[in-house]
Amino acid sequence: MSRKIIMPGGSGFLGTSLANYLVKLGYEVVILTRQPSSTKNHIRYVHWDGQTLGDWQKEIEGSYAIINFTGKSVNCIYTKKNKENILSSRINSVKILHESIKNCSNPPEVFIQAASLAIYGDTIDECDENGAHGTGFSVEVCEKWEEVFFEFNHEKTRQLCLRIGFALGKEGGALEPLLKLAKLNLGGTIGTGKQYISWIHIDDLNEMFLHAIDNNQYSGVYNATGPNPVTNKSFMETVRKVLGKGWSPNVPTPIVKFGSFFVMKTAPELALTGRKCVPKRFLNNGFSFKYENLEKALHEIIHE
């Protein structure tokens, strides 16, 4: 059996962490990137443009799995152009990967799409994989993304979609700016603080990907998040506690909106909305979490 894993768009925080994890387990990892082809830390980087067939498709033939991370970052201001790029980058990559699989005489055993919990919108109701979808731009992107992913079925390639939560890890990711603020004694509650954060330690997320790759029972949609989501208020309190910081002033919603647009150059909804998601299907499949407690997870990331 081939041990080659293809990771389109895998040069970001999540992809790099997973690639390093898989290499340590003995897998061959190939990351498809818009950068020039190269090899670094036992990982091969192969150039592609994310929307047309090219020499990169030779990597798909005979591979074990594809894990697609491709998509313009949502950490930006939602201008018309950025919205178009956010959607098209996701849709185009899924379509061309489907085409590449169809062209294979020996296709990969599994095609995994890294998606988002944002499909559930802004809600405090608990959401498992059957939860109602929300409304708004982010939800529409997620729906169209998944629709394109599942509209093609491959006879020999299992397909599943992981809706990923707020991944916590070292050296990057969404946690990094929050830690910087907290270290400056600016780690207070954001907005109302009632919005939920469905968090997961990066080690558990990597293990989820491994389970999805290696177990034929996995197919369809899964929430890839931890079992214990918390409110923003509780999350920031725990961050301050682990850092040894005391009380920090709350950041009112108008200030968050102003800072998002003019300082962080990003959409304020990323900080002001949330969802309370649980990984029901992973739990039903017997998945065991290493980090179920937020304080323990943050302590490992910050101090170990």
C-alpha positions in Angstrom: 0.0 0.0 0.0 1.2 3.5 -0.9 2.1 5.7 2.1 2.0 8.9 0.1 -0.3 11.7 1.3 -1.0 14.7 -1.0 -1.9 17.9 0.8 -3.0 20.7 -1.5 -2.7 24.1 0.2 -1.0 22.4 3.1 1.7 25.0 3.8 -0.3 26.9 6.4 -0.5 26.4 10.1 -2.8 23.3 10.1 -1.2 21.7 7.1 2.4 22.1 8.3 1.5 20.6 11.7 -0.2 17.7 10.1 2.6 17.2 7.5 5.3 17.0 10.3 3.1 14.6 12.3 2.6 12.3 9.3 6.3 12.3 8.3 7.2 11.2 11.9 4.8 8.3 11.4 6.6 7.2 8.2 4.3 8.7 5.6 5.6 10.4 2.5 4.1 13.9 2.3 3.7 16.0 -0.8 2.3 19.6 -0.4 0.8 21.2 -3.4 1.7 24.9 -3.3 1.7 28.0 -5.4 5.4 28.5 -4.5 8.2 26.9 -6.5 8.8 23.2 -6.1 11.3 22.2 -3.3 12.1 19.8 -0.5 12.3 20.8 3.1 12.3 18.7 6.3 11.5 15.5 4.4 8.4 17.1 2.8 8.2 17.6 -0.9 6.6 20.8 -2.2 5.2 20.6 -5.7 4.0 23.7 -7.6 0.3 24.0 -8.7 -2.1 26.9 -9.3 -5.1 25.4 -7.6 -7.4 25.5 -10.6 -5.8 23.8 -13.7 -4.3 20.4 -14.4 -0.5 20.2 -14.6 2.5 18.1 -13.8 1.3 18.0 -10.2 -1.4 15.5 -11.1 1.2 12.8 -11.4 1.5 12.9 -7.6 -2.2 11.9 -7.3 -1.7 8.7 -9.3 -1.2 5.8 -6.8 -1.3 8.0 -3.7 -2.9 6.9 -0.5 -4.9 10.0 0.4 -5.6 13.6 -0.5 -6.2 16.2 2.3 -7.2 19.5 0.8 -6.5 22.7 2.8 -6.7 25.1 -0.2 -8.5 28.4 0.2 -7.8 32.0 0.6 -7.6 32.9 4.3 -10.8 34.4 5.8 -8.7 36.5 8.0 -9.2 39.6 5.9 -11.7 42.4 5.3 -14.7 41.1 3.4 -14.5 43.3 0.3 -16.2 42.2 -2.9 -12.9 41.0 -4.3 -11.9 39.2 -1.2 -15.2 37.5 -1.0 -14.9 36.3 -4.6 -11.4 35.0 -3.9 -12.4 33.2 -0.7 -15.2 31.3 -2.6 -13.4 30.7 -5.9 -10.2 29.4 -4.3 -12.1 26.8 -2.5 -14.5 25.8 -5.3 -11.8 25.7 -8.0 -9.4 23.5 -6.0 -12.1 21.0 -5.2 -13.2 20.7 -8.8 -9.7 20.2 -10.2 -8.9 17.6 -7.6 -12.0 15.7 -8.5 -11.0 15.9 -12.1 -7.5 14.6 -11.3 -8.9 11.7 -9.3 -11.2 10.7 -12.2 -8.1 10.7 -14.5 -6.3 8.2 -12.3 -6.0 4.5 -13.1 -5.0 3.9 -9.5 -6.8 6.6 -7.6 -6.2 7.5 -3.9 -8.2 5.6 -1.3 -9.6 8.6 0.4 -10.2 12.3 -0.3 -10.5 14.5 2.8 -11.7 18.1 2.6 -10.7 20.5 5.4 -13.8 22.6 5.9 -15.3 24.9 8.6 -17.7 24.9 11.6 -18.7 28.3 10.3 -21.5 26.6 8.4 -23.6 26.6 11.6 -23.5 30.4 11.7 -23.6 32.4 15.0 -25.4 30.3 17.6 -25.3 29.3 21.3 -27.3 26.1 20.6 -25.3 22.9 20.6 -24.5 21.7 17.1 -23.6 18.2 16.1 -23.2 17.2 12.4 -27.0 17.5 11.9 -27.2 21.0 13.3 -29.1 23.7 11.4 -27.0 25.9 9.1 -26.8 29.6 9.8 -27.0 32.6 7.5 -24.6 35.1 6.0 -21.6 35.1 3.7 -19.4 32.6 5.7 -22.3 30.1 5.8 -23.0 30.4 2.1 -19.3 29.8 1.3 -19.3 26.7 3.4 -22.5 25.3 1.9 -21.3 25.8 -1.7 -17.9 24.4 -0.8 -19.3 21.2 0.6 -21.9 20.9 -2.2 -19.2 20.9 -4.8 -17.1 18.4 -2.8 -19.9 15.9 -2.5 -21.5 16.3 -5.9 -18.8 14.1 -7.4 -18.6 10.5 -6.2 -15.6 8.2 -7.0 -16.0 4.5 -7.1 -12.7 3.7 -5.4 -12.1 6.9 -3.4 -13.8 7.4 0.0 -14.8 11.0 0.7 -15.2 12.9 3.9 -15.4 16.5 5.1 -13.9 17.7 8.4 -15.5 20.9 9.7 -12.6 22.2 11.8 -12.9 24.2 14.9 -10.6 26.7 16.6 -7.3 24.8 16.5 -4.8 25.6 19.3 -1.1 25.0 18.8 2.3 26.5 18.9 4.0 28.8 16.4 1.0 30.3 14.7 -2.7 29.8 14.2 -5.6 31.7 15.6 -4.3 31.5 19.2 -1.2 33.5 18.5 -2.7 37.0 18.3 -4.8 36.3 21.4 -1.7 35.4 23.4 0.1 38.5 22.2 -2.8 40.7 23.4 -3.0 38.9 26.8 0.7 39.3 27.4 0.1 43.0 26.9 -2.6 42.9 29.6 -5.2 43.3 26.8 -6.7 39.8 27.0 -10.1 40.8 28.2 -13.5 39.5 27.1 -14.3 40.3 23.5 -17.6 41.8 22.8 -20.4 40.3 24.9 -18.2 37.3 25.7 -21.2 35.0 25.2 -20.1 33.8 21.8 -18.8 30.2 21.9 -15.4 29.0 20.9 -15.3 25.4 19.7 -11.6 24.7 20.3 -9.4 21.7 19.7 -5.7 21.1 20.5 -3.7 20.6 17.3 -2.4 17.2 18.5 -6.0 15.9 18.7 -6.8 17.4 15.3 -3.8 15.7 13.7 -5.0 12.4 15.3 -8.5 13.0 13.8 -7.0 13.3 10.3 -5.0 10.1 10.9 -8.2 8.2 12.0 -10.0 9.5 8.9 -7.2 8.4 6.6 -6.8 4.9 8.0 -10.3 3.8 8.9 -12.8 2.8 6.2 -15.7 3.5 8.5 -15.2 7.2 8.1 -17.1 9.0 5.4 -19.4 12.0 5.0 -19.3 15.0 7.3 -17.6 15.2 10.7 -17.2 18.0 13.3 -13.4 18.2 13.9 -13.4 19.9 17.2 -13.0 19.2 20.9 -15.9 17.9 23.1 -16.0 20.9 25.4 -16.6 24.3 23.8 -16.5 27.4 26.0 -17.6 31.0 25.8 -15.2 33.7 24.8 -15.4 35.1 28.4 -14.3 31.7 29.8 -11.7 31.2 27.1 -10.0 34.6 27.7 -10.1 34.0 31.5 -8.3 30.7 31.0 -5.7 32.3 28.7 -4.9 34.9 31.3 -4.7 32.3 34.1 -2.3 30.2 32.2 -0.1 33.2 31.4 -0.2 34.4 35.0 -2.1 37.6 34.1 -4.7 39.2 36.2 -7.9 41.1 35.2 -7.9 42.7 31.8 -10.5 45.3 30.5 -13.3 44.0 28.3 -13.2 45.0 24.7 -16.7 46.4 23.8 -18.2 45.5 20.5 -17.7 48.9 18.8 -14.0 48.9 19.7 -13.7 45.3 18.3 -15.3 46.5 15.0 -13.0 49.5 14.8 -9.9 47.5 15.7 -10.7 44.7 13.3 -11.1 47.1 10.3 -8.4 49.6 11.0 -5.8 47.7 13.0 -6.1 44.0 12.4 -7.4 44.5 8.8 -9.9 41.6 9.2 -13.6 41.0 9.5 -15.0 41.7 13.0 -17.4 38.7 12.7 -14.4 36.4 13.2 -14.1 37.7 16.8 -17.7 38.6 17.6 -19.5 35.4 16.4 -19.2 31.8 17.6 -20.8 28.4 17.7 -21.1 25.6 20.2 -20.2 22.5 18.3 -19.5 19.0 19.4 -17.8 16.1 17.5 -20.6 13.6 17.9 -19.6 11.3 15.0 -16.0 11.1 16.1 -17.1 10.3 19.7 -19.6 7.6 18.3 -16.6 6.1 16.5 -14.7 5.8 19.8 -12.3 8.7 19.2 -10.4 9.5 22.4 -9.2 13.0 23.1 -5.8 13.8 24.7 -6.9 17.3 25.6 -10.5 17.8 26.8 -9.7 20.5 29.4 -8.9 23.9 28.0 -6.5 24.9 30.8 -4.5 21.7 30.3 -4.3 22.3 26.5 -3.2 25.9 26.9 -0.6 25.0 29.5 1.0 22.4 27.2 1.1 24.9 24.3 2.4 27.9 26.3 4.7 26.3 28.9 5.9 22.9 27.5 
